[in-house]
Amino acid sequence: MKLYSTNNKDLRVSFQEAVFNSLPADKGLYMPEDIPSLDAAFIRNIQQYSLREIAFEVAHTLIGDDIPDHDLKAIIADAINFDAPVRFLDAETAVLELFHGPSYAFKDFGARFMSRVMGYFSKQGDQLLDVLVATSGDTGGAVASGFLGVEGTRVTILYPKGKVSKVQEEQLTTNGKNIRALEVDGTFDDCQALVKTAFNDVDLNKALRLTSANSINIARLIPQTFYYFWAYAQLKSQGSSEVVFTVPSGNFGNIGAGLLAYKMGLPVTHFVAGTNVNDTVPRFLQSGSYDPKPSVQTLANAMDVGNPSNWVRIQDMFHNNLEELRSMISSYTYDDEQTVKAMEELYDKYQYIACPHTAIAYLASNQYRQDYPGTYASVFLSTAHPCKFPDAISQEVFAKIELPKGAEELAGKQKLVTEIPVDYEIFKSYLLVNN
């Protein structure tokens, strides 16, 4: 597998190099040289395959011989050891539940696969691998869980002070071992900027072997395609063939993976991006002008992103053609008041308890169906377990949530965290002094 930078298509690197470098020196993002198509017979009969079998077929098609089949199957078996079920709420509306992994969020798919891939390649070297990750909530917990105890790795998680939920913070700060947490007195965009600056710091990269666990890393994006194919397999087994996916979107890695799956041959009618008031992409699709703004804090905190990194990948897949983008992606934006009402409606109408991100996807899914009626299955993604958002859900409804295994144990663990301001030199010093 060869990859290029979105800022320089003449650049070519191997999959291993892209995994470890994360970010090209020209500040672009890595993309596959060619996006291969899955075998048509495989797609036609996809309902006959398990999630792991689908994951292997997709990963092998993209990665090729960079990881031998036996090792790739072992990585997938270890990483993807939980389900992603499609649950129908009514005849035309379904939710794809992506919170059944160990950190109760969709990012378990990417973080666990990536950590195993990095561990696999790291066996070929003896220098400690320093993994840097900025999180607006769920990424950090998934990365911490995925990398905890992985030999040869050390993870540093940056998260915005006061802008993650209690459960999310506990998942970030109670691990110890090879996991470190930095509480940044700023926004997610500030955290992400610190990480990106570190990757482009020549002196720091001479001292440390740095890589990223954010969705800017191609090894995060690849496994997120798995559940789109798996959802389609489940729908097809129930007689549905036309599908529109609605994705709660912040940094746009999740929907980017769905679009990559589409480019590989997944039959999808359309994608809908639901955002909170951080609406850079919806405004762009309307006006054609990309105008990022500082992020605003909302109940759907994992989507509080003012300048989504993965949007450049999506533009690249569509040749920076606005009309091509509009033909495949629609986007709607919602505020906190609308989000709360949607959570209430989901419970009152379906007895379904949803997190704020899921509720935004539900709203966008309904709006798209109103704008474009049809006989397709409308599938919206549930990206996090509602137990992670006690402050966003009414106490009466929250009391009815069945807590996943391990959630109650988090509260009793010691918090291990270092506070830093939004200052790159202080962040750099922390990395070097604590090396």
Long-range contacts (C-beta under 8 A, 24 or more apart in sequence): 1-32, 1-33, 1-62, 1-63, 1-64, 1-66, 2-32, 2-33, 3-30, 3-31, 3-32, 3-33, 3-218, 4-30, 4-31, 4-33, 5-29, 5-30, 5-31, 6-30, 6-31, 6-312, 6-313, 6-316, 14-66, 15-63, 15-66, 15-218, 16-66, 16-121, 18-217, 18-218, 18-219, 19-114, 19-117, 19-118, 19-121, 19-211, 19-217, 19-218, 19-219, 20-118, 20-121, 20-129, 20-209, 20-211, 21-199, 21-211, 22-199, 22-210, 22-211, 22-212, 22-214, 22-216, 22-217, 23-196, 23-199, 23-200, 23-212, 23-216, 25-200, 27-196, 27-200, 28-312, 29-216, 29-218, 29-309, 29-310, 29-312, 29-313, 29-316, 30-218, 31-218, 31-313, 31-316, 31-317, 32-62, 32-218, 35-260, 35-263, 35-264, 35-317, 36-61, 36-62, 36-264, 37-264, 37-265, 38-264, 38-265, 38-266, 40-265, 43-265, 43-266, 43-267, 46-229, 46-232, 46-233, 46-236, 47-233, 47-234, 47-236, 47-237, 49-233, 51-80, 51-83, 51-84, 51-226, 51-227, 51-230, 52-76, 52-77, 52-80, 54-226, 54-229, 54-230, 54-233, 55-80, 55-223, 55-226, 55-230, 58-222, 58-225, 58-226, 58-229, 58-261, 58-264, 59-222, 59-223, 59-226, 61-264, 62-222, 62-264, 63-222, 67-117, 67-120, 71-120, 75-113, 75-116, 75-117, 75-120, 76-113, 78-112, 78-116, 79-109, 79-112, 79-113, 79-115, 79-116, 79-146, 79-223, 80-109, 80-112, 80-113, 80-223, 80-226, 82-108, 84-109, 84-227, 84-230, 84-231, 85-234, 86-231, 86-234, 86-235, 86-379, 88-238, 89-349, 89-350, 89-352, 90-350, 92-369, 92-375, 92-376, 92-377, 92-378, 93-365, 93-377, 93-378, 93-379, 93-380, 94-235, 94-377, 94-378, 94-379, 94-380, 95-352, 95-354, 95-358, 95-362, 95-379, 95-380, 95-381, 95-382, 96-227, 96-231, 96-245, 96-379, 96-380, 96-381, 96-382, 97-382, 98-227, 98-381, 98-382, 98-383, 99-382, 99-383, 99-384, 99-385, 99-404, 100-404, 101-142, 101-145, 102-145, 102-406, 103-138, 103-141, 103-142, 103-144, 103-145, 103-171, 104-141, 104-384, 104-385, 104-387, 104-388, 104-404, 104-407, 105-138, 105-141, 105-142, 105-302, 105-383, 105-384, 105-385, 105-388, 106-138, 106-224, 106-227, 106-254, 106-381, 106-383, 106-384, 107-138, 107-139, 107-141, 107-142, 107-143, 107-220, 108-142, 108-145, 108-146, 109-223, 109-224, 109-226, 109-227, 110-142, 110-215, 110-219, 110-220, 110-221, 110-223, 110-224, 110-253, 111-139, 111-142, 111-143, 111-145, 111-146, 111-147, 111-213, 111-220, 112-142, 112-145, 112-146, 112-223, 113-219, 113-220, 113-222, 113-223, 114-146, 114-213, 114-217, 114-219, 114-220, 114-223, 115-143, 115-146, 115-147, 115-150, 115-153, 115-213, 117-219, 118-150, 118-153, 118-211, 118-219, 119-150, 119-151, 119-152, 119-153, 122-151, 122-152, 122-153, 123-152, 125-152, 125-209, 127-209, 128-152, 128-153, 128-154, 128-209, 129-153, 129-154, 129-209, 129-211, 130-154, 130-156, 130-208, 130-209, 130-210, 130-211, 130-431, 131-155, 131-156, 131-211, 131-212, 131-213, 132-156, 132-158, 132-195, 132-198, 132-199, 132-210, 132-211, 132-212, 132-213, 133-157, 133-158, 133-195, 133-212, 133-213, 133-214, 134-158, 134-159, 134-188, 134-191, 134-192, 134-194, 134-195, 134-214, 135-159, 135-164, 135-172, 135-188, 135-191, 136-160, 136-163, 136-164, 136-188, 136-191, 136-250, 136-251, 136-301, 136-302, 136-303, 136-304, 136-305, 137-163, 137-164, 137-165, 137-168, 137-301, 137-302, 137-384, 137-388, 138-168, 138-302, 138-383, 138-384, 138-388, 139-213, 139-214, 139-215, 139-302, 140-164, 140-168, 140-171, 140-172, 140-181, 141-168, 141-171, 141-172, 143-213, 144-171, 144-172, 144-175, 144-179, 145-171, 146-213, 147-178, 147-179, 147-213, 148-175, 148-177, 148-178, 148-179, 149-177, 149-178, 150-178, 153-178, 154-178, 154-180, 155-179, 155-180, 155-213, 156-180, 156-181, 156-182, 156-431, 157-181, 157-182, 158-182, 158-184, 158-191, 158-194, 158-195, 158-427, 159-183, 159-184, 159-188, 159-191, 160-184, 160-186, 160-187, 160-188, 160-190, 160-191, 161-185, 161-186, 161-419, 163-187, 163-188, 163-297, 163-301, 163-304, 164-301, 165-301, 165-388, 165-389, 165-390, 165-391, 165-392, 166-390, 166-391, 167-387, 167-388, 167-389, 167-390, 167-407, 167-410, 168-301, 168-388, 169-415, 170-410, 170-411, 170-413, 170-415, 171-410, 172-417, 173-415, 173-416, 173-417, 174-410, 174-413, 174-414, 174-415, 174-416, 175-416, 176-416, 180-416, 180-418, 180-434, 181-416, 181-417, 181-418, 182-417, 182-418, 182-419, 182-420, 182-427, 182-430, 183-417, 183-418, 183-419, 183-420, 184-420, 184-421, 184-422, 185-419, 185-420, 185-421, 185-422, 186-421, 186-422, 187-294, 187-295, 187-297, 187-304, 187-306, 188-295, 188-304, 188-305, 189-294, 189-295, 189-305, 189-306, 189-307, 190-422, 192-305, 192-309, 194-422, 194-424, 194-427, 197-424, 198-424, 198-427, 198-428, 198-431, 201-428, 204-428, 204-431, 204-432, 207-432, 207-435, 208-431, 208-432, 208-435, 214-251, 214-253, 214-309, 215-251, 215-253, 215-254, 215-256, 215-309, 215-310, 216-253, 216-309, 216-310, 220-253, 221-253, 221-256, 221-257, 221-260, 221-310, 221-313, 222-257, 222-260, 224-253, 224-254, 224-257, 224-258, 225-257, 225-258, 225-260, 225-261, 225-264, 225-266, 228-257, 228-258, 228-261, 228-266, 228-268, 229-261, 229-266, 231-379, 232-266, 232-267, 232-268, 235-377, 235-379, 240-376, 240-377, 241-267, 242-267, 242-269, 242-374, 242-375, 242-376, 242-377, 243-267, 243-268, 243-269, 243-376, 243-377, 243-378, 243-379, 244-268, 244-269, 244-270, 244-271, 244-272, 244-365, 244-368, 244-369, 244-376, 244-377, 244-378, 244-379, 245-270, 245-271, 245-272, 245-379, 245-380, 245-381, 246-271, 246-272, 246-273, 246-274, 246-361, 246-362, 246-364, 246-365, 246-368, 246-378, 246-379, 246-380, 246-381, 247-271, 247-272, 247-273, 247-274, 247-361, 247-380, 247-381, 248-274, 248-275, 248-300, 248-303, 248-357, 248-358, 248-360, 248-361, 248-364, 248-380, 248-381, 248-383, 249-273, 249-274, 249-275, 249-281, 249-303, 249-308, 249-331, 250-275, 250-276, 250-278, 250-300, 250-302, 250-303, 250-304, 250-305, 250-308, 251-305, 251-308, 251-309, 251-310, 252-281, 252-305, 252-308, 252-309, 252-310, 252-311, 252-313, 252-314, 253-309, 253-310, 254-381, 254-383, 255-314, 255-329, 256-310, 256-313, 256-314, 256-317, 259-314, 259-317, 259-328, 259-329, 260-317, 262-328, 263-317, 269-374, 269-376, 270-328, 270-329, 270-330, 270-368, 270-372, 271-328, 271-329, 271-330, 272-329, 272-330, 272-331, 272-332, 272-364, 272-365, 272-368, 273-329, 273-330, 273-331, 273-332, 273-364, 274-331, 274-332, 274-333, 274-334, 274-360, 274-361, 274-363, 274-364, 274-365, 274-380, 275-303, 275-331, 275-332, 275-333, 275-334, 275-360, 276-300, 276-303, 276-304, 276-333, 276-334, 276-335, 276-336, 276-339, 276-356, 276-360, 277-333, 277-334, 277-335, 277-336, 278-303, 278-304, 278-305, 278-306, 279-333, 280-306, 280-307, 280-308, 280-311, 281-308, 281-311, 281-331, 282-331, 282-332, 282-333, 284-311, 285-322, 285-325, 285-326, 285-329, 285-330, 285-331, 288-322, 298-335, 298-336, 298-339, 298-356, 299-336, 299-339, 299-340, 299-356, 299-389, 299-391, 299-392, 300-339, 300-355, 300-356, 300-357, 300-359, 300-360, 301-356, 302-357, 302-383, 302-384, 303-357, 303-360, 330-368, 330-371, 331-364, 332-363, 332-364, 332-367, 332-368, 334-360, 334-363, 334-364, 338-363, 339-363, 339-392, 340-392, 343-392, 343-393, 343-397, 344-394, 347-397, 353-386, 353-393, 353-397, 353-398, 353-400, 353-401, 354-382, 354-386, 355-382, 355-383, 355-384, 355-385, 355-386, 355-388, 355-389, 355-392, 355-393, 356-389, 356-392, 357-382, 357-383, 357-384, 358-382, 358-383, 358-384, 358-386
